[in-house]
C-alpha cells in the first residue's frame, strides 16, 4: 500500500499527545476498513468467475483461506461479506445486485467495519424481502455513528413500524426455521458437507441416519463390522440419498439412480482402464463406472481422439420397473449371504456385466446393497445363478478353501 494512505507517525510515539494518538488510531482504522472493502471487491469478482475455473478450488472461501493463511471458518465470513457488499454475476453472465449497496458505499469510505456489516445482515434477514431495500438505507446511514446497541434499537423500531400491531396473542405464525447446507468439492476430489439445522430437522436427520447406520451383523465367518460410527453415518447418508433419487417424483432424476455419461471407449470400459464423467460433476475410474452402470440410465458418448464428441446416443434404462419388481420379490433384499438390507436399499447388479455382453434379464440380475455391490465388483467374491434360478455366492479361497456356494436365507422362510 502506498505511504500516502497511511497515517503519518511521529518519530517517537511516547512524545505524541492524546489527540494525536486518537487521530492516529482513527485514521489507521479507516485505512484498514477501506482496504477490507477493496479486498471484498476482488473476492466478489473471483466468486463471479468461479474459484474452480480460475484456481482449481471448490469455493472462493477455500482459495482465500489458502492465500491468506486462514482457516476455512475465518475465511468464510470475509467472502460472505464481500458477496453481500458487491454485485456478482450468475452463470449466464447476468448481474446479481449486492444485498447491501448502501452499506457498501459507507464501507468503501472506511466508515463502517465488519461487525456492523454483519449486524445489518442479520437484521435484514428478519425483515420481509419487500422492505429490505429501504431498511438497509436507514441502517447504512446510521451505522457510521452508531454502536451495536443503537443498531439493535433501530431494528426494534423497524420491526414495530412494519408490524405496529405486533404478534397475535394466540397461535402466532411459527418463525421460519433456519437451515443451511454447504457442499464444496475439494482439490483431492472429495466433497465436504457442512450444515446448520433447526432442532426439529436435526432430530429427524439424526433419527434417519441412525436407522441406517446400525452395524452390520457378524457374518458366518465371524467377521464383525469394523467401521467407525462416522463411517457408518456416511454410508447411511448414501443409502438415504439413493432412496431419494429413486423416488419417481424426484425432480431431475425421475426415479433413475444415476445418469452416467460414458466418455471413454467401450474397450477401455471393459478393461477397467480409463475415466468416465459422472453427470458432468467429476471424473471416476472405469472400474467405478462399471459398478454405477449396473442400475442406471446410460448415455453413451463416442469421442474422437482429440476429445470431440462425435455421437451422443439415446438414453437407455437397463433395468425396467417390471424387472425391478420381480427382483424384489425373488431376492427379498440384498442376496449376499447374511445381509439383512431390504430391496429399497439395493441396486440391481448384472452378474455378467452389460459391457461384456451380459443381457438385462432376471437370470443375469441380482439385488445387492451398496456395500456388497462394491464387494462383488472390487473383491474376490463371485456370484452366479444356480440351476433353480436363484443367486448363489462363491467365497474367496482365503475364506473357504473349498469355496462352497452360499445363499442368503434371511429374506425367505
Phi, psi and omega in degrees: 000140181295146181295339181293342180269350184265144176295142181283126183260138174291159181301320181230109184298332183294343177274346185290145176280172184294326178291322179293320176296315180297319179295321179297317178297314182297318181291320178296319180297320179294320179297317179299316182293322177295318179295322178296320177296320177295319176301320181299325179294321176295315182295323178295323179292321177296320177299321180295318182280334180100115181296331180291316179292323183282313191231357179082015178261152181289340181204160177297322180297321180294317179296314182296323178300318179292316183295319185269355182070035182249165170281164178298325179294329179280324183283328184304309180298327179296315179291320179300318178295318181299319181290325180291328185269343187233145175292146177235185180233142177282177182298330180274006177092352179288146183283135173256112185296155178293146178285333183232066183293321180291320177295324178299323181295316180285331177293323180295334177272000179077023185263353181215143184253183186300322185296318180288326177298314179297322180294320178296318177302315181294322179296315183295331178298333184274352184259152174300146184303322184288346182256358188287327183298308180294320180296321181295323177296318179297313181293323180293322177294327183277328190303319183301332183248002185251155172257185182299324182292319181295321177292324176296321177294322177297322177300314180298320180294319179296317180296320179293324180291321181282336180222073186297334181279347181072186181286148176296142185294335181237141176049055177293158178296135179293148179293147178297122182295145180264119179223131180224134175229132176236128180235118184232136177270124181277167181294335181274006177094346176280160178248136179256124181248122176230158181192171178220121184239147173292169189300315182294313181295322178298318179295319179294320179296316180298319180296318180294316180294318180299323181297326182263355185259013179295142179300144176292142180299154176298128183280182185293345179265004181081015181276118179272165176283112185263006180292141171290163183299320180297326178289320177295323177294323177295318177293325178296323178299320178297318180298316180294322178295319177299319179297318181294317181293327181285351180293129182300334182268005182294123180299132173088343181241331179053036176088358178278133184293319183211141168253110188254119174265108182274116181247030175230163179290159181298323181295320179295322179294322179294320184281344182082013179249134181122186180227159175227160179252122182268102176054031175062025177247358179166176181258157175218159178286160177297330178296317176292326179297323178298320180294313182295329185284355180296324189216073186201178166274137183244127177240094181288137178234117179272125184249146173280173179298332180273002179089012181273129178295120181263327182206134177245115184285179179273152177297141178222128177264127187277328178243116182283161177303321179296318178296322180295319178297319179296321177296318180301318181289315184294309187271331178073002182149199178299126185278355182293139183306126176086356182273136183258002185294140184277168183304324183295342180259016187241158173254157175266113185261134173279119179296311173254109195300146181299327180294338178263010179098009181289137181282161176258079175222169189299329181283356178239014182235148178210143178278131177222138172289169184302318182295311183284335173298315179293324180297319180293320182288321190248353182256196183257001175288152176233151176233143178212165177263125181283175183296333181274007177084012178248147183286146173221156190240138181254115181288158176294158186296331181287342175269325180212103183304328181271350176053054177290135178296146180229153178229163175268121180251010184280333188270346181228136179279000000 
